């Protein structure tokens, strides 16, 4: 009986070790870090939202050209001379294959092209949204103004919906667009001021993360909207 237990334990250890080796061996090895790699969404990812933040890794490139298409290889230039390793795309279609690639441009004039990556958006049947109301006010003679946010079921903000995607209901019955005179306006066209405080910590405790903090601060400053005021502390 003891011999059987020992043999079982040996077999279990060998089995787990071999599984671990197999799992590690399937991970792609990056040999050329000048060529864009490690895409997000990952290659062949499925069930992706209709708005997605593309990102990748790459060493020392001066800028990037992003190609994005529904055909392979992608030929539509989405963004040229991008100075960061991320770009947001929205307004995608349900159940659609998208192909994309990134070309890294270097200061010496050389270029490195990534592989072609693919992802598939989610099915319409599997999608869902949540509407979060932030403020409701009435206005004469007969207007109701509502400030709200729409997110997916995971709480991620949705920015690609239009007026046609919404419906006004009264006593759980739909009201015709003519009667409701509903208008949906995105925050970019609403008069408001977004006040933001950028607090930078350069103490010794964050020394190992200083480069990451600098890059995050640069990204925030580079993406300031016209209705945003930033104070730096």
N, C-alpha and C positions, 0 to 999 in steps of 0.2 A: 504493500500500500504506500509506504514512504517513497519507494522508487517511482511509482506511478505519479505521485504528487510532484516529485522533483522533475520528472520528464515533462509533466504538464506545464510547470513553471518555466522550464527552459524553452518549451515550444511557444509559450505565450510571449516571453521576452523577445525571442527571435522574430515572431510574427509582428509584434508591435514595432520592432526596430526596422523590419523590412518595409512595413507600411509607411513609416516616417521617411525612409530613404526614397521610396517611390514618390511620395508627395513632394519632397524637396526637389527631386529630379525633374518634375514637371514644370517648375517655375522657370520662366525665361531668364537666360543669363544675358546681361547687358555688357557688351564688349566695347561699344562705341558710344560714349556718353555725349559726344558732340551731335549725334543724331537724336532728335526728339524721341522719347520713350515714356513708358508708364502712363498711358492715357487714362483719363477719367471723363466719361464712363469707360470701363475696361472694354477691350475688344470683344465683340459678340455679346455685349450686355443686352439684356431684354427688360421689358416693362419699365422703360425710361419715361419720365414726365415730358410733357410737351414744351416745357421750358427747362433748359439744362445748362449747367456751367461746365464748359469744356476746359480741361487742364492737362498738363503734361510736364515732363521733366526734361531738362537739357542743360548742358554746361556752357557758360561763357558766351552765348550768342548775343549779338547786338540787337536783333529784332526777329520777328517771326511773321510768316505769311500762312494764313489758315485757309484751307480749301474744304468746302463742305457741299455735299450733293446727295441726291437720291440715287445716283448711279455710280458704278465702280469702273474705273477710278474717278474720284471727284475732280471736276474741272472748274467749278464755280468758286471764284475767289471771295471768301467771306470777309477777311480782314487782312490788310497789307501793312507791313512795318509795325506790327504790334510789339510794344516794349514790355510786355509781361507774359507769363506762361499760363494765362487763363483768358477765356472769352465766353460770354453768355449768349446763348441763342434761345429764342422763344418763338411761339406761334407755329410749332411743328404740328404735323398731322398724326392722327391715331394710326396704330398698327403699320408703321412705315419703317423701312430700313434706311438708315442714313450712313453715309460713308464720309470720312474726313481724314485729312492728313495735315501735317505741319512741316513747313520748310524753315529751317534755322539759317539766318543770315549772319555771317561773321564779319568782323571789322576788316579782315584782310581780303574781302570780296568773295570768299568761298561760301558754299551752301551745303547743307546736309538735309536730306529729305527723309521724313519718317516713313514707316510702313503705312499702309492704308488701314484705318480702323473702322469698325462698324458697330452700330448699336440699333436696337429696335424699340420704338415707342410703345407705350402701353395700349391695350385695347380700350375702346370707348366703354364697353360693358363693365370693365374693371375699374373705371375711374370714379372719383368722387370728390366733392368739394365741401368746404365748410365756410360759412359766411359769418364773420365776426363784426358785430356792430359796435362802433366806438362813440358815436354821437348822433342823436336824433333831435331835430328842431323844426318848428313850423314857421312859415313865412307867408304873410298876406300877399295876395288874397286867398290862395288855397294851395300852397306848396308845402311839401314835406321833404326836408333835406336830411339825408342819412350819410354819415361818413362810415365806411365799412372796409374791411379787408377780406379777401378771399384766399384761402389756403387749400392745399390738398389734404388728404386724410392723414398725412404724416406731419402736418403743420407747416409745410413749406409754402411760401408766398407764391401766388399765381398772378402773372401780369399780362397774359395774352388774351383774356376774355374781352368781348365787345358788348355793346348794348343788346345785340340780338341774342346773347347767351343768357340774359336775365328775363325774369317774368314777375310782374306784379300780381298779387292775389288778394282777393277780398273775400272773407269767410271761406277760405280755401278754394275759391273759384278764380280762374285767371281773368284778369282785366285786360281788355284789348289795348294795344300800344297807343291807338288813337285816343282812347279815353284817359289812359293814365299819363300820357305825354312824358313818359319816362326818358330821362337822359342820364347816361353813365359817363362820368368824366374821370380820367385818371389824375393822380395827384400832381402830375407835371403841369396841368393846365389850371390848377386850383391855386388861388392866391394864399400862400402860407409861407412861413419861414421855419426851417428845420434847424434848430440850434444844437450844435454838437461840441462837446469838449474833448479834445485829444490830450490825454494824460500820458506823458512819456516818463518811464522809470528807467534811469540809467545807473541804478545802484549796483553794487558788487554782486548782489544775489541773483541778478538776471544777466550777468556777464556772458554766460554760455548761450543765451538766447538773444543777445543784442542785435545780431544781424537780422534775425527773424522779426524783431520789433521794428527795426528800421524799414524793412521791406513792407511791413503791414502799414506803417505810418505813411510811406510813400504811396501805397495803393489807395489809401483813404484820401490823401490830398489830390491825387490824379483823377479821382472820381467824384469830386465835389460837384454838386448840382447848382444850378443858378439860384435856387431858393434855399440854399444851405449856408449857414454861418458857422465858422469853426473858431473856437478859442483853444489855444495851445497852452498847456500847463506843464 
